[in-house]
Amino acid sequence: MTDTHDTRGGRMEPIDTAEDLRAGTLVLRLGYDGSAYSGFAEQVEQKTVAGEVRRALETFLRREIDLTCAGRTDAGVHAIGQYVSVPVDAAELEVTRTRWMRAFAALLPHDIAASEVYHAAPGFSARFDARARTYTYRIATGDAPPLLTRSVTWWHRWPLDVDAMDDAAQRLVGERDFKSFCKTASAVGKPTCRNVMDVSFARETNLGEECLAFTIKGNAFLHSMVRTIVGTLVEVGCHRREPAWIDEVLAACDRAAAGPTAPACGLCFMGVDYDEGALHVCP
């Protein structure tokens, strides 16, 4: 397979894509406001984050790319630490960080930003080389709705028993079958066991507005898993269920056993853990 491109803006030169793209991997750390997007993954005739990132990269590189992400966020979900990887050739590895950042600032829409550019070894995958992923869900419980943070916070309105929610959340830690917390159609014929490494609650103040932040770290997550966990924990926080109910939900392996799915707006993909030394900031 051959392609033509020139990252330096000159004459288009043919390259043997299969061979030349073994030189290395370009890795981007992305942030985005997911409000206007139908999720990260590309979909026909839908506005997606991946679609916009692909358009920007292919415009700059003047060729088609193979784009892989660390996690496919749902419609309306935000990110500050999403990672994507793209195989590149030797000439593309010579592009400086300054030039990449200027290109992304010009080519990406206002609600998507590349916050860092890395190099990784040939064959590196933002998805398959990830060791852990971290998400944070933010809930506002005040009498007044959040104003400046309304697009990234769920206004629940009512007080929550955080101690009870934490008791329930700790029961999720470890290797578990999370089928009850997965969108039903997505669980058919697929493995649903995941390893949740840590969960925690904290009070945050952002732009003068307070919220309750629930953070969860795991090796990977199922479709709508974090939002369903949050909706289930809120049932406990409202004293509609006891913390031990979580054990029953896990054992049921049935989406109907869990609580409602929390709104997408409160969820943010915070970051990804990779092996030390796997990524090197682009010079």
C-alpha positions, 0 to 999 in steps of 0.5 A, a space after each residue: 500500500 502506498 500513500 503520499 504526504 509531506 509534513 513540511 509543506 513541500 512536494 507530495 512524496 510517495 511512501 510505503 505506508 506499511 513499512 514507513 509507519 513502523 518508525 514510531 507512534 504519536 500520542 496526544 493527550 486530549 481534553 474536550 467538552 463533550 456537550 455537543 458530541 455524540 461520544 468519542 467514537 466515530 459514527 456515520 453522520 454524527 458529530 464525534 470527538 474522534 471525527 474532529 481529531 481525525 480531520 485535524 490530523 489528516 489535514 496536517 499530515 495530508 494522509 489517512 491515519 489509524 486512530 486509537 483511543 484509550 477510552 470511548 466516552 459516551 455522548 455528552 461525557 467530557 475529558 481532560 486526560 483522554 489519550 489517542 495514538 497514531 502510527 507515524 513515519 520518521 519524517 513525522 517524528 521530526 515535527 516539533 512540539 511547537 508546530 504540533 501545538 500550533 497546528 492543533 490550536 488552528 485545526 481543532 474546534 474550540 471545544 477540543 484541545 491537545 494539551 500534550 504531544 508525546 512519542 512512543 515506540 512503534 506498535 504502542 496503543 493508547 488502548 491496549 497499553 493502558 494500565 488504568 483509567 480514571 474518571 471523576 463524576 461531579 454532583 452539586 447538591 445545593 439549593 441553587 443550580 451551578 452556574 459557571 460549572 453547570 456543563 460539567 456537573 449534575 445538579 442533584 438538588 437534594 442532600 446526599 449521605 456521603 458516608 453511606 455512599 462511600 461504604 457502598 462504593 468500597 464494595 466495588 473495589 477488586 475484580 468483579 463482574 460488573 454486568 449489572 452496571 453495563 448497558 444491556 445491549 453492550 454486555 451481550 456475548 462480551 466479558 464483563 469482569 473488570 478490576 476497580 482499583 480505587 474509589 473515593 469521594 471529595 468535596 471540590 470548589 471550582 470557580 467558587 461553586 461547590 460539588 461532590 466529586 466521586 473518583 474511580 480508577 480501574 483497568 477498564 470500564 464497560 459501556 455506561 459503567 461509571 454513570 450507572 455506578 453513580 446513579 446506584 450510589 445516589 440511591 444509597 445516598 438518598 437513603 432509598 437503599 442500604 450500602 449492602 444493596 451493592 452486593 446484591 446488585 453485583 451478584 444479580 448480573 442484571 442491569 435491572 438490578 442497579 440504579 438509574 444511569 446518572 446524566 452524562 454531563 457530570 462525568 469526566 475522563 481524567 487520565 490514563 496510566 501507562 508504564 513508566 517511560 512509555 511516553 516521551 514528550 515531543 521535543 
